[in-house]
Amino acid sequence: MPMREILGLYAITPDEPDTQRLVAQIGAALAGGVAAVQYRNKTANESLRREQAHSLALLCRTARVPFIVNDHLQLAVDLEADGLHLGGEDGNILEARKQLGPRRILGVSCYSSVSTALAAIAAGANYVAFGSMFESPTKPHALRAPLSIFAQARAAGIRAPMVGIGGITLDNISILVAAGAQAAAVIGALFGGSDLNGVQARAKALSTRFPRGSDRPL
């Protein structure tokens, strides 16, 4: 798949130990309009991580939706994933870009720092993520980023897609989009329920908060 930008609803997987259920959840999210999927499981061992990532990579490839691996560069390379996302202390951006090659997506968490985002892009990142934008049940002690950070980043010259993460719900996602985010990374508001039909419905509701085509914020 040619490299795509990360735009719209960006699903981050929950820490689900059951691979079959995880695949069903992501399938429902894709049916609801998710634009990208990031595999993130902080509790899985290496064997389970590879099993789950392999299954999700195939699912996303069939759906023609970018599949991004969180943190684990070698896993992303081995699976020929569409990209990799690095946290602030999860690896060297230059090395990741070298191993991924020029055609794969590289995203970096920049928290509340525009200067970190500028450095990440200079080192080869295709998109940057800011947050936590709102109070997050996944990371309750995470530092908050102001909504104004998107305007600050644009003023600083950043033209790459910017992702908001942390505490994003159907009630506040429109605020995030209006502030200038091109994508929203969501876990709890998407996968918090047990009903797979609910996952699809929530994905559809969240994804429709983003403008389409030429109406996207610049």
SULPEBEL-V668235 format. One record per backbone hydrogen bond with DSSP energy under -0.5 kcal/mol. CO is the residue of the C=O (numbers start at 0). NH is the residue of the N-H. If there is no record, write none. Layout:
BEGIN
{{CO | NH} {CO | NH}}
END
This chain:
BEGIN
{{4 | 6} {7 | 183} {8 | 10} {8 | 34} {8 | 35} {9 | 185} {10 | 37} {13 | 15} {14 | 16} {16 | 18} {17 | 21} {18 | 22} {19 | 23} {20 | 24} {21 | 25} {22 | 26} {23 | 27} {24 | 28} {25 | 29} {26 | 30} {27 | 31} {28 | 33} {29 | 32} {34 | 65} {35 | 10} {36 | 38} {36 | 67} {37 | 12} {37 | 39} {38 | 69} {44 | 48} {45 | 49} {46 | 50} {47 | 51} {48 | 52} {49 | 53} {50 | 54} {51 | 55} {52 | 56} {53 | 57} {54 | 58} {55 | 59} {56 | 60} {57 | 61} {58 | 62} {59 | 63} {59 | 64} {60 | 63} {65 | 36} {65 | 67} {66 | 81} {66 | 82} {67 | 38} {68 | 70} {68 | 84} {69 | 71} {70 | 72} {71 | 75} {72 | 76} {73 | 77} {74 | 78} {75 | 79} {75 | 80} {76 | 79} {81 | 104} {82 | 68} {83 | 106} {84 | 70} {85 | 108} {86 | 89} {91 | 95} {92 | 96} {93 | 97} {94 | 98} {95 | 99} {96 | 100} {100 | 103} {104 | 83} {105 | 125} {105 | 126} {106 | 85} {107 | 128} {109 | 112} {110 | 130} {111 | 113} {112 | 116} {113 | 117} {114 | 118} {115 | 119} {116 | 120} {117 | 121} {118 | 122} {119 | 123} {119 | 124} {120 | 123} {125 | 160} {126 | 107} {127 | 162} {128 | 109} {128 | 110} {129 | 164} {131 | 144} {138 | 141} {145 | 148} {146 | 149} {147 | 151} {148 | 152} {149 | 153} {150 | 154} {151 | 155} {152 | 157} {153 | 156} {160 | 127} {161 | 181} {161 | 182} {162 | 129} {163 | 184} {164 | 132} {165 | 133} {168 | 171} {168 | 172} {171 | 175} {172 | 176} {173 | 177} {174 | 178} {175 | 179} {175 | 180} {176 | 179} {181 | 7} {182 | 163} {183 | 9} {183 | 185} {184 | 165} {185 | 11} {186 | 189} {186 | 190} {187 | 191} {193 | 195} {194 | 198} {195 | 199} {196 | 200} {197 | 201} {198 | 202} {199 | 203} {200 | 204} {201 | 205} {202 | 206} {203 | 207} {205 | 208} {206 | 209} {211 | 214} {212 | 215}}
END
